[in-house]
Amino acid sequence: MKEELVGNVKVVGVVPKGSVLIHGRAVGEDRIPGLAKDIMPNLCLRHKHYIDDVVEVSGQRAIHMCKRLAREEGLFVGPSTAYFVMNCTCKVFDLMDYVDVYFGV
C-alpha cells in the first residue's frame, strides 16, 4: 500500500519504553503484557525501510489510557491495545490538518 500511495502514508511503530528497537538493547523495567521490549520482530527487520517513525510509550501511560477508554468509551482493552490507541491519537493531533484515519476490526 505504501508504494501505491507514494509519500502519503506514514508507518509508525509503537514500542514499550526502553525497547530494543530504539536503544539497541532492552533498558529499564517497564513491562506491559502483550508487548516485548527485548525482541527485534522479524517483521521490523524485513520491512524496516517502510517504517517512518517509532514511538516509545511508558507502561504507566498505557494503563492510564486503558482506564480512560473504559471510562469514556466503554472499551475494555489491555495495555498493549492502549499503546496503539495512544499512538494513533497522538499522531492524528500532530497531522490534524491533512489526515484521514481508518480503524479496521
Protein Blocks (a to p, Z undefined) as FASTA:
>chain_A
ZZmnommbccdddddehiaklnopaedjbdcehiafkbccfklmmmmmmpmbdcdddfkl
mmmmmmmmmmmnopacdfklmmmmmmmmmmmmmmmmmcccdddZZ
